Amino acid sequence: MSGLRISPGGVADLARGKEQEARAAGADGLDIRLSQDSGMDARDIMFLRRFTQQKGLLIVFRCPKPSARAFHGTLPAKTFATKAKTNETGTVMGHGGTLMVSDYDMMSVWRSTGTGYQKIHVSALVPGAARGVWSNEARDLVREMNQSLVSKLQHGCQDDFASEKNPGVKMADHFLAIRMGDGVYLPDPIHCENFYRAHALRWPYGSGGKYVMGG
């Protein structure tokens, strides 16, 4: 089912309004620029930069379409139950007939050890399960983020979903790494893989972006 139909000019006007809201909330130039690139809300980027700095975390997200930044906070985030794809505005008619905006897909979460990064598994403890009990650490971390995020996280990390049903990555995908207060936009899977390797993180995608089990 299709999402919202609105002209590119109309989307741009709404996005500028979101930028003004973000600046009023304390967002800086980097937050705004990363929002323009990633499609994530600048207020959420501001929060995540502060949160990761306080907690010593690195979080990598697959980003929504850039136009989605016009609708965060106005529309609810796309739920896990909604399987339809978003349209060019980054919106979709969701499960139950509710108009939704594309959600943020966490790829992975890492805690700094001072000499590197240790993975925080944010998915069901049963390998390959799409749903199930998480670790207390993962549950509490996502709950804490969702208390402040404009667009709430809807599910765990894709990298941690050890299943043949893992969707992998596509060349059209783009990413944002929030690294202990900093933000790095990664425009495609090649840049994202290079970022992982530069930080000695396991990149679990192989030829054609297919998820690689184990290793």
Contacts in CASP RR format, 6 or more apart in sequence:
PFRMAT RR
TARGET T0000
AUTHOR 0000-0000-0000
METHOD contacts of the structure
MODEL  1
MSGLRISPGGVADLARGKEQEARAAGADGLDIRLSQDSGMDARDIMFLRR
FTQQKGLLIVFRCPKPSARAFHGTLPAKTFATKAKTNETGTVMGHGGTLM
VSDYDMMSVWRSTGTGYQKIHVSALVPGAARGVWSNEARDLVREMNQSLV
SKLQHGCQDDFASEKNPGVKMADHFLAIRMGDGVYLPDPIHCENFYRAHA
LRWPYGSGGKYVMGG
1 84 0 8 1.000
1 92 0 8 1.000
1 93 0 8 1.000
1 94 0 8 1.000
1 97 0 8 1.000
2 87 0 8 1.000
2 92 0 8 1.000
2 93 0 8 1.000
3 86 0 8 1.000
3 87 0 8 1.000
3 89 0 8 1.000
3 90 0 8 1.000
3 91 0 8 1.000
3 92 0 8 1.000
3 93 0 8 1.000
3 99 0 8 1.000
4 71 0 8 1.000
4 75 0 8 1.000
4 87 0 8 1.000
4 89 0 8 1.000
4 91 0 8 1.000
4 99 0 8 1.000
5 87 0 8 1.000
5 89 0 8 1.000
6 14 0 8 1.000
6 89 0 8 1.000
8 67 0 8 1.000
10 70 0 8 1.000
11 67 0 8 1.000
11 70 0 8 1.000
11 89 0 8 1.000
12 70 0 8 1.000
14 70 0 8 1.000
14 71 0 8 1.000
14 74 0 8 1.000
15 36 0 8 1.000
15 67 0 8 1.000
15 69 0 8 1.000
15 70 0 8 1.000
18 35 0 8 1.000
18 41 0 8 1.000
18 42 0 8 1.000
18 69 0 8 1.000
18 70 0 8 1.000
18 72 0 8 1.000
19 27 0 8 1.000
19 32 0 8 1.000
19 35 0 8 1.000
19 42 0 8 1.000
21 43 0 8 1.000
22 31 0 8 1.000
22 32 0 8 1.000
22 35 0 8 1.000
22 41 0 8 1.000
22 42 0 8 1.000
22 43 0 8 1.000
22 46 0 8 1.000
23 32 0 8 1.000
23 42 0 8 1.000
25 43 0 8 1.000
25 46 0 8 1.000
26 46 0 8 1.000
27 35 0 8 1.000
27 42 0 8 1.000
27 43 0 8 1.000
27 45 0 8 1.000
27 46 0 8 1.000
28 46 0 8 1.000
30 49 0 8 1.000
30 183 0 8 1.000
31 42 0 8 1.000
31 43 0 8 1.000
31 45 0 8 1.000
31 46 0 8 1.000
31 49 0 8 1.000
32 42 0 8 1.000
34 40 0 8 1.000
34 42 0 8 1.000
34 45 0 8 1.000
34 176 0 8 1.000
34 183 0 8 1.000
34 185 0 8 1.000
35 41 0 8 1.000
35 42 0 8 1.000
35 45 0 8 1.000
35 69 0 8 1.000
36 66 0 8 1.000
36 69 0 8 1.000
37 63 0 8 1.000
37 66 0 8 1.000
37 174 0 8 1.000
37 176 0 8 1.000
37 185 0 8 1.000
37 187 0 8 1.000
38 45 0 8 1.000
38 61 0 8 1.000
38 63 0 8 1.000
38 64 0 8 1.000
38 66 0 8 1.000
38 69 0 8 1.000
38 174 0 8 1.000
38 176 0 8 1.000
38 185 0 8 1.000
39 63 0 8 1.000
39 64 0 8 1.000
39 65 0 8 1.000
39 66 0 8 1.000
39 67 0 8 1.000
39 68 0 8 1.000
39 69 0 8 1.000
40 61 0 8 1.000
40 63 0 8 1.000
40 64 0 8 1.000
40 68 0 8 1.000
40 69 0 8 1.000
40 72 0 8 1.000
40 104 0 8 1.000
40 151 0 8 1.000
40 176 0 8 1.000
41 69 0 8 1.000
41 72 0 8 1.000
41 73 0 8 1.000
41 150 0 8 1.000
41 151 0 8 1.000
42 69 0 8 1.000
43 150 0 8 1.000
44 72 0 8 1.000
44 104 0 8 1.000
44 149 0 8 1.000
44 150 0 8 1.000
44 151 0 8 1.000
45 176 0 8 1.000
45 178 0 8 1.000
45 183 0 8 1.000
47 145 0 8 1.000
47 148 0 8 1.000
47 149 0 8 1.000
48 59 0 8 1.000
48 145 0 8 1.000
48 149 0 8 1.000
48 178 0 8 1.000
49 178 0 8 1.000
49 181 0 8 1.000
49 182 0 8 1.000
49 183 0 8 1.000
50 181 0 8 1.000
51 57 0 8 1.000
51 144 0 8 1.000
51 145 0 8 1.000
51 148 0 8 1.000
52 58 0 8 1.000
52 59 0 8 1.000
52 178 0 8 1.000
52 179 0 8 1.000
52 180 0 8 1.000
52 181 0 8 1.000
53 180 0 8 1.000
53 181 0 8 1.000
55 111 0 8 1.000
55 141 0 8 1.000
56 111 0 8 1.000
56 112 0 8 1.000
56 180 0 8 1.000
57 109 0 8 1.000
57 110 0 8 1.000
57 111 0 8 1.000
57 112 0 8 1.000
57 120 0 8 1.000
57 178 0 8 1.000
57 180 0 8 1.000
58 109 0 8 1.000
58 110 0 8 1.000
58 111 0 8 1.000
58 112 0 8 1.000
58 117 0 8 1.000
58 177 0 8 1.000
58 178 0 8 1.000
58 179 0 8 1.000
58 180 0 8 1.000
58 199 0 8 1.000
59 106 0 8 1.000
59 108 0 8 1.000
59 109 0 8 1.000
59 110 0 8 1.000
59 177 0 8 1.000
59 178 0 8 1.000
60 106 0 8 1.000
60 107 0 8 1.000
60 108 0 8 1.000
60 109 0 8 1.000
60 175 0 8 1.000
60 176 0 8 1.000
60 177 0 8 1.000
60 178 0 8 1.000
60 192 0 8 1.000
60 195 0 8 1.000
60 196 0 8 1.000
61 104 0 8 1.000
61 105 0 8 1.000
61 106 0 8 1.000
61 107 0 8 1.000
61 175 0 8 1.000
61 176 0 8 1.000
61 177 0 8 1.000
61 178 0 8 1.000
62 104 0 8 1.000
62 105 0 8 1.000
62 107 0 8 1.000
62 158 0 8 1.000
62 169 0 8 1.000
62 173 0 8 1.000
62 174 0 8 1.000
62 175 0 8 1.000
63 104 0 8 1.000
63 105 0 8 1.000
63 173 0 8 1.000
63 174 0 8 1.000
63 175 0 8 1.000
63 176 0 8 1.000
64 86 0 8 1.000
64 90 0 8 1.000
64 101 0 8 1.000
64 102 0 8 1.000
64 103 0 8 1.000
64 104 0 8 1.000
65 86 0 8 1.000
65 88 0 8 1.000
65 89 0 8 1.000
65 90 0 8 1.000
65 102 0 8 1.000
67 88 0 8 1.000
67 89 0 8 1.000
67 90 0 8 1.000
68 86 0 8 1.000
68 89 0 8 1.000
68 90 0 8 1.000
68 91 0 8 1.000
68 101 0 8 1.000
68 102 0 8 1.000
70 89 0 8 1.000
71 89 0 8 1.000
71 90 0 8 1.000
71 91 0 8 1.000
71 101 0 8 1.000
72 101 0 8 1.000
72 150 0 8 1.000
72 151 0 8 1.000
73 101 0 8 1.000
73 150 0 8 1.000
73 151 0 8 1.000
74 101 0 8 1.000
75 91 0 8 1.000
75 99 0 8 1.000
75 100 0 8 1.000
75 101 0 8 1.000
76 98 0 8 1.000
76 100 0 8 1.000
76 101 0 8 1.000
76 152 0 8 1.000
77 100 0 8 1.000
77 101 0 8 1.000
77 102 0 8 1.000
77 103 0 8 1.000
77 104 0 8 1.000
77 151 0 8 1.000
77 152 0 8 1.000
77 153 0 8 1.000
77 154 0 8 1.000
78 86 0 8 1.000
78 92 0 8 1.000
78 94 0 8 1.000
78 100 0 8 1.000
78 101 0 8 1.000
78 102 0 8 1.000
78 103 0 8 1.000
78 154 0 8 1.000
79 94 0 8 1.000
79 95 0 8 1.000
79 100 0 8 1.000
79 103 0 8 1.000
79 154 0 8 1.000
80 154 0 8 1.000
80 155 0 8 1.000
81 95 0 8 1.000
82 92 0 8 1.000
82 94 0 8 1.000
82 95 0 8 1.000
82 100 0 8 1.000
83 95 0 8 1.000
84 92 0 8 1.000
84 93 0 8 1.000
84 94 0 8 1.000
85 92 0 8 1.000
86 92 0 8 1.000
86 101 0 8 1.000
86 102 0 8 1.000
90 101 0 8 1.000
90 102 0 8 1.000
91 99 0 8 1.000
91 100 0 8 1.000
91 101 0 8 1.000
91 102 0 8 1.000
92 99 0 8 1.000
92 100 0 8 1.000
92 102 0 8 1.000
93 99 0 8 1.000
93 100 0 8 1.000
94 100 0 8 1.000
101 151 0 8 1.000
103 151 0 8 1.000
103 152 0 8 1.000
103 153 0 8 1.000
103 154 0 8 1.000
104 151 0 8 1.000
104 153 0 8 1.000
105 155 0 8 1.000
105 158 0 8 1.000
106 122 0 8 1.000
106 153 0 8 1.000
106 155 0 8 1.000
106 156 0 8 1.000
106 157 0 8 1.000
106 158 0 8 1.000
107 157 0 8 1.000
107 158 0 8 1.000
107 159 0 8 1.000
107 175 0 8 1.000
107 192 0 8 1.000
108 119 0 8 1.000
108 122 0 8 1.000
108 157 0 8 1.000
108 158 0 8 1.000
108 159 0 8 1.000
108 160 0 8 1.000
108 201 0 8 1.000
109 119 0 8 1.000
109 120 0 8 1.000
109 122 0 8 1.000
109 138 0 8 1.000
109 141 0 8 1.000
109 157 0 8 1.000
110 117 0 8 1.000
110 118 0 8 1.000
110 119 0 8 1.000
110 120 0 8 1.000
110 199 0 8 1.000
110 201 0 8 1.000
111 117 0 8 1.000
111 118 0 8 1.000
111 120 0 8 1.000
112 180 0 8 1.000
116 199 0 8 1.000
116 200 0 8 1.000
117 199 0 8 1.000
117 200 0 8 1.000
117 201 0 8 1.000
119 160 0 8 1.000
119 201 0 8 1.000
119 202 0 8 1.000
120 137 0 8 1.000
120 138 0 8 1.000
120 141 0 8 1.000
121 135 0 8 1.000
121 138 0 8 1.000
121 157 0 8 1.000
121 160 0 8 1.000
122 134 0 8 1.000
122 138 0 8 1.000
122 141 0 8 1.000
122 142 0 8 1.000
122 156 0 8 1.000
122 157 0 8 1.000
122 160 0 8 1.000
123 129 0 8 1.000
123 134 0 8 1.000
123 138 0 8 1.000
123 156 0 8 1.000
123 157 0 8 1.000
123 160 0 8 1.000
123 161 0 8 1.000
124 130 0 8 1.000
124 131 0 8 1.000
124 132 0 8 1.000
124 133 0 8 1.000
124 134 0 8 1.000
125 132 0 8 1.000
125 133 0 8 1.000
125 134 0 8 1.000
125 135 0 8 1.000
126 132 0 8 1.000
126 133 0 8 1.000
127 162 0 8 1.000
127 163 0 8 1.000
128 161 0 8 1.000
128 162 0 8 1.000
128 163 0 8 1.000
128 165 0 8 1.000
130 161 0 8 1.000
130 163 0 8 1.000
130 165 0 8 1.000
134 142 0 8 1.000
134 156 0 8 1.000
138 156 0 8 1.000
142 153 0 8 1.000
142 156 0 8 1.000
145 153 0 8 1.000
146 152 0 8 1.000
146 153 0 8 1.000
158 166 0 8 1.000
158 167 0 8 1.000
158 168 0 8 1.000
159 202 0 8 1.000
159 204 0 8 1.000
161 211 0 8 1.000
162 213 0 8 1.000
162 214 0 8 1.000
163 211 0 8 1.000
164 211 0 8 1.000
164 213 0 8 1.000
166 211 0 8 1.000
167 211 0 8 1.000
168 205 0 8 1.000
168 209 0 8 1.000
168 210 0 8 1.000
168 211 0 8 1.000
169 189 0 8 1.000
169 192 0 8 1.000
169 205 0 8 1.000
169 209 0 8 1.000
170 189 0 8 1.000
170 209 0 8 1.000
171 188 0 8 1.000
171 189 0 8 1.000
172 188 0 8 1.000
173 188 0 8 1.000
173 189 0 8 1.000
173 192 0 8 1.000
174 185 0 8 1.000
174 186 0 8 1.000
174 187 0 8 1.000
174 188 0 8 1.000
175 185 0 8 1.000
175 186 0 8 1.000
175 187 0 8 1.000
175 189 0 8 1.000
175 191 0 8 1.000
175 192 0 8 1.000
175 195 0 8 1.000
176 183 0 8 1.000
176 184 0 8 1.000
176 185 0 8 1.000
176 186 0 8 1.000
177 183 0 8 1.000
177 184 0 8 1.000
177 186 0 8 1.000
177 192 0 8 1.000
177 195 0 8 1.000
184 195 0 8 1.000
186 192 0 8 1.000
186 195 0 8 1.000
189 205 0 8 1.000
189 209 0 8 1.000
192 203 0 8 1.000
193 203 0 8 1.000
193 205 0 8 1.000
195 201 0 8 1.000
196 202 0 8 1.000
196 203 0 8 1.000
197 203 0 8 1.000
202 215 0 8 1.000
204 211 0 8 1.000
204 212 0 8 1.000
204 214 0 8 1.000
205 211 0 8 1.000
205 212 0 8 1.000
206 212 0 8 1.000
END
